[in-house]
């Protein structure tokens, strides 16, 4: 594990303290989880951008042409 000192505005520190307490975890655990969620979110965006860059409109259209031309089931219809 690494140690990291972070300076926070008092208002954010207060909010984090309250949220961590309400969640039943330490401030360190709360911040670690928050950072993990942010990293995951950014990595997901990067992954999706990379996948999109490797795709093509023609490939997507060829897949759509293979879909059957039928009416959707009742539960799938838009109201």
NULOKE-128343 format. One record per residue (C-alpha): x, y, z; residue in one letter; chain; residue number from 1. Coordinates in nm, 4 decimals, m for minus. Example, Ala and Ser with C-alpha at 12.3 -4.5 7.8 and 13.67 -1.06 7.14 Angstrom:
(rec (1.2300, m0.4500, 0.7800), "A", "A", 1),
(rec (1.3670, m0.1060, 0.7140), "S", "A", 2),
END
This chain:
(rec (0.0000, 0.0000, 0.0000), "X", "A", 1),
(rec (0.1062, 0.3545, m0.0636), "X", "A", 2),
(rec (0.0553, 0.6611, 0.1489), "X", "A", 3),
(rec (m0.0659, 0.9808, m0.0103), "X", "A", 4),
(rec (m0.1194, 1.3147, 0.1585), "X", "A", 5),
(rec (m0.3989, 1.5174, 0.0071), "X", "A", 6),
(rec (m0.5046, 1.8681, 0.0997), "X", "A", 7),
(rec (m0.8813, 1.9120, 0.0917), "X", "A", 8),
(rec (m1.0980, 2.2133, 0.1484), "X", "A", 9),
(rec (m1.2632, 2.1869, 0.4898), "X", "A", 10),
(rec (m1.6086, 2.1666, 0.3302), "X", "A", 11),
(rec (m1.5138, 1.8580, 0.1255), "X", "A", 12),
(rec (m1.3395, 1.6973, 0.4225), "X", "A", 13),
(rec (m1.6548, 1.7466, 0.6283), "X", "A", 14),
(rec (m1.8730, 1.5931, 0.3563), "X", "A", 15),
(rec (m1.6388, 1.2960, 0.3137), "X", "A", 16),
(rec (m1.6304, 1.2404, 0.6895), "X", "A", 17),
(rec (m2.0110, 1.2420, 0.7085), "X", "A", 18),
(rec (m2.0554, 1.0164, 0.4033), "X", "A", 19),
(rec (m1.7945, 0.7680, 0.5240), "X", "A", 20),
(rec (m1.9579, 0.7537, 0.8658), "X", "A", 21),
(rec (m2.3009, 0.7012, 0.7112), "X", "A", 22),
(rec (m2.1541, 0.4230, 0.4948), "X", "A", 23),
(rec (m1.9866, 0.2629, 0.7944), "X", "A", 24),
(rec (m1.6335, 0.2864, 0.6555), "X", "A", 25),
(rec (m1.3209, 0.4836, 0.7336), "X", "A", 26),
(rec (m1.2397, 0.8009, 0.5458), "X", "A", 27),
(rec (m0.9466, 0.6179, 0.3858), "X", "A", 28),
(rec (m1.1720, 0.3380, 0.2640), "X", "A", 29),
(rec (m1.4268, 0.5883, 0.1352), "X", "A", 30),
(rec (m1.1644, 0.7834, m0.0600), "X", "A", 31),
(rec (m1.0044, 0.4641, m0.1939), "X", "A", 32),
(rec (m1.3412, 0.3440, m0.3210), "X", "A", 33),
(rec (m1.4215, 0.6830, m0.4737), "X", "A", 34),
(rec (m1.0883, 0.6841, m0.6583), "X", "A", 35),
(rec (m1.1388, 0.3252, m0.7747), "X", "A", 36),
(rec (m1.4810, 0.4189, m0.9151), "X", "A", 37),
(rec (m1.3349, 0.7200, m1.0975), "X", "A", 38),
(rec (m1.0461, 0.5172, m1.2437), "X", "A", 39),
(rec (m1.2896, 0.2481, m1.3567), "X", "A", 40),
(rec (m1.5123, 0.5076, m1.5194), "X", "A", 41),
(rec (m1.2255, 0.6678, m1.7102), "X", "A", 42),
(rec (m1.0843, 0.3310, m1.8175), "X", "A", 43),
(rec (m1.4297, 0.2307, m1.9448), "X", "A", 44),
(rec (m1.4571, 0.5490, m2.1516), "X", "A", 45),
(rec (m1.1099, 0.4854, m2.2972), "X", "A", 46),
(rec (m1.2032, 0.1239, m2.3745), "X", "A", 47),
(rec (m1.5250, 0.2253, m2.5502), "X", "A", 48),
(rec (m1.3468, 0.4935, m2.7530), "X", "A", 49),
(rec (m1.0877, 0.2383, m2.8600), "X", "A", 50),
(rec (m1.3562, m0.0119, m2.9602), "X", "A", 51),
(rec (m1.5429, 0.2578, m3.1531), "X", "A", 52),
(rec (m1.2254, 0.3554, m3.3385), "X", "A", 53),
(rec (m1.1807, m0.0049, m3.4496), "X", "A", 54),
(rec (m1.5372, m0.0347, m3.5770), "X", "A", 55),
(rec (m1.6917, 0.0759, m3.9017), "X", "A", 56),
(rec (m2.0318, 0.1923, m4.0106), "X", "A", 57),
(rec (m2.0340, m0.0645, m4.2922), "X", "A", 58),
(rec (m1.9745, m0.3507, m4.0484), "X", "A", 59),
(rec (m2.2573, m0.2262, m3.8265), "X", "A", 60),
(rec (m2.4912, m0.1936, m4.1233), "X", "A", 61),
(rec (m2.4036, m0.5431, m4.2452), "X", "A", 62),
(rec (m2.4980, m0.6811, m3.9031), "X", "A", 63),
(rec (m2.8257, m0.4862, m3.9055), "X", "A", 64),
(rec (m2.9117, m0.6241, m4.2517), "X", "A", 65),
(rec (m2.8991, m0.9734, m4.1000), "X", "A", 66),
(rec (m3.1607, m0.8874, m3.8367), "X", "A", 67),
(rec (m3.5073, m1.0201, m3.9191), "X", "A", 68),
(rec (m3.7642, m0.7667, m4.0374), "X", "A", 69),
(rec (m4.0406, m0.8466, m3.7901), "X", "A", 70),
(rec (m4.2590, m0.6495, m3.5537), "X", "A", 71),
(rec (m4.1300, m0.6271, m3.1942), "X", "A", 72),
(rec (m4.3006, m0.8242, m2.9206), "X", "A", 73),
(rec (m4.5687, m0.6341, m2.7333), "X", "A", 74),
(rec (m4.3471, m0.5805, m2.4265), "X", "A", 75),
(rec (m4.0747, m0.4281, m2.6450), "X", "A", 76),
(rec (m4.2978, m0.1756, m2.8192), "X", "A", 77),
(rec (m4.2589, 0.1926, m2.7440), "X", "A", 78),
(rec (m4.5650, 0.3624, m2.6056), "X", "A", 79),
END
